Amino acid sequence: MAQQKAKKNAASKIEDRRGTGDELHQQVPSQGPHDAQGHLTTNQGIRVADNQNQLKAGPRGPVLLEDFALREKIFHFDHERIPERIVHARGSAAHGYFELYESLADVSRADLFQRAGEKTPVFVRFSTVAGGAGSVDTPRDVRGFAVKFYTQEGNWDLVGNNIPVFFIQDALKFPDLIHAAKMEADRGYPQSATAHDTFWDFIGLMPEATHMIMWAMSDRTLPRSLTTMEGFGVHTFRLVNAKGQSTFVKFHWKPKAGLASTIWDEAVKIAGADPDFQRRDLFTRIERGDFPEWELGLQLFDEAFASKLPYDVLDPTKLIPEEILPIRKVGRLVLDRNVDNFFAETEQVAFCPANVVPGIDFSNDPLLQGRLFSYLDTQKSRLGTANFHQLPINAPKCPYANFQRDGMMQTAVPKGRANYEPNSLGVAGEAGGPRECPTTGFTSYAEPLADEPKQRIRPESFADHYSQARLFYRSLAAAEQAHVASAVVFELSKVTLEHVRSRVVANLVNVDPDLAQRIAAGLGMPLPEASPAQVLPIDLELSPALRIIEGPLEKDSSKGCVIGLLISDGTDAKEVAALQKAAQKACATLMLVAPKVGSVKLSDGSAIQADAQLAGAPSVIFDAVGIALSASGTQSLLKEAAAIQFAMDAFGHCKTIGASQAAQPLLDKAGVEPDDGVTDLGAKFIQQAGQRHFDREPKVRTLA
Ligand code: HDD
């Protein structure tokens, strides 16, 4: 009875939370290093009298074994680390909610998709793939985009990436892909970089990776911020409604902040200036109330639509262009709370594509099917016990009950005699324990299966490896195409084996002979013959929606931008105040950068503190830069390499630069030439802060 009551209470608490949007986040009970009275204690609750000195035989004597406080503290410290994720080890995460715009009851019975306006708590972890947990934030790498929805019918994990396709078609090849991509087995380098022999050796031998390679070499793998990238579920999934009807679906996350990337040279310099650049950016945005937001978009289709496409929707190396199948925006994802503890939440969160709720189901995509096994399995190795679901970040926020028992680190205390089902020890729901729910429980979509032999075979419909690679490359803006060509030249220039370079370029001839020619020229090698293609590529209709530059989502507003303003003694006080006001109005952040942080004396005699010192705040960490120097300030900074570099890099990275007239000598020394993106410190400067000026690029670097 008591059990039933407790269950009812839990259920009604859940009811109360429906649609209110408040208190969506269950707080983890805080366990500080002290007891309720503020005393420091051991893990056994014994108050610690001295946390500075070990117990010794005399002031200069040996340490005594009986010092249990010492032994416990060191013992625990020695075991603080857990294995990092085999992939996606480096991640940053935040809490938030998903809010539904309209009921999707027509296509899915999933509880979170029923009531317009309802909010579901979420936890989102972004990651790089190849680097270790301590690696930098801005390598050229795919970004993970994993969302855990704590729905009222259990957890749904949408474990996606910021690229809508994948390298391989079959999960059996995943260990090979990752071994090839990560640091080389014998030498342990390079870390978090694909620019090495083994990666490109594998890629050259796996033509199915070519489409993904085009994305990986594009600006998509250099996102400016985690908040300016798209997310994709990649595979085709199914939605299933209350009548049991199935609709295929592809999931998209569209960033409200727009799409923005860095330039390679910039990404490399950010890695040195601030290895935690994206983690810090996510955290500080949320701290200052600039909550990152994405819209959930669905591409919905049926078997008849799928059968007309010239590619297979079960093939994860293919996408369906938005122009062919428009995206229906059905809700928004808002990240509004930082984690309280990085380890307990970001590190211990365990995602699994097999976590689906009634109304969402899998397709037969062979990559997805393999993933369904891998994630649960890896968590056991990483988190050490089959009870990892009990960790607060992983536990569902709805009641859950079954007869799974015991195991290492069991923290639940299940009551009652029966730990098996069926049992007749009590009336269902009482002492006898939980029972099946044939109507509301998860049932798999009853897909009719073909009567075919068991075999290891790749379907013919998966054989075209080049048409979509061509579609992507040719859909890009000219500047982006140049970035792709240059990225491949860069990466292959790091490849020491000539036959590997040559094989990759031979594959790319199938994608676009002009691209291959540009790359061959950039590498200083003859253009090889096209590699034999299983299926000759066809020209699909181009999809401008795939672009960042000049694409539908290209960032052009200053909202959310971080602008660096270089000031020094004598800087015009009115100008600083006006820029601060304008930035605030544009919802941008203005950071003052000065040779000394403590105090800068402005033109009116007032003193102001800078937010960052020049040497530690190069322009790569800002979206746009201003140079508000007086004539004397300019003169003294003309001898400062960091100040010259500040302007030079901003120009080289095609950013908007605003400068006072008196700063002109500094611009001249930095090689900043007049163009549309170089302005005075008036209104245009702040308005353009979110824009890049790619027309400038041919002036500052040779692209392939
Ligand atoms: Fe995976 C983690 C995304 C294919 C096996 N994967 C992982 C994470 C993301 C993805 C975002 C990090 C989750 C987190 O933040 O904790 N993975 C993908 C996508 C794929 C994909 C979008 C293709 C469409 N993955 C894939 C395959 C396999 C795995 C084919 C294995 C057969 N992935 C894993 C894993 C990881 C993982 C080994 C490592 C850590 C973890 O699971 O929790 O199980």
Boltz pocket constraint, residues with backbone or C-beta under 6 A from the ligand:
constraints:
  - pocket:
      binder: B
      contacts: [[A, 85], [A, 86], [A, 87], [A, 88], [A, 91], [A, 125], [A, 126], [A, 127], [A, 143], [A, 144], [A, 145], [A, 146], [A, 159], [A, 160], [A, 161], [A, 165], [A, 166], [A, 170], [A, 171], [A, 172], [A, 174], [A, 232], [A, 233], [A, 234], [A, 235], [A, 316], [A, 346], [A, 349], [A, 350], [A, 351], [A, 367], [A, 370], [A, 371], [A, 374], [A, 375], [A, 376], [A, 378], [A, 379]]
      max_distance: 6.0
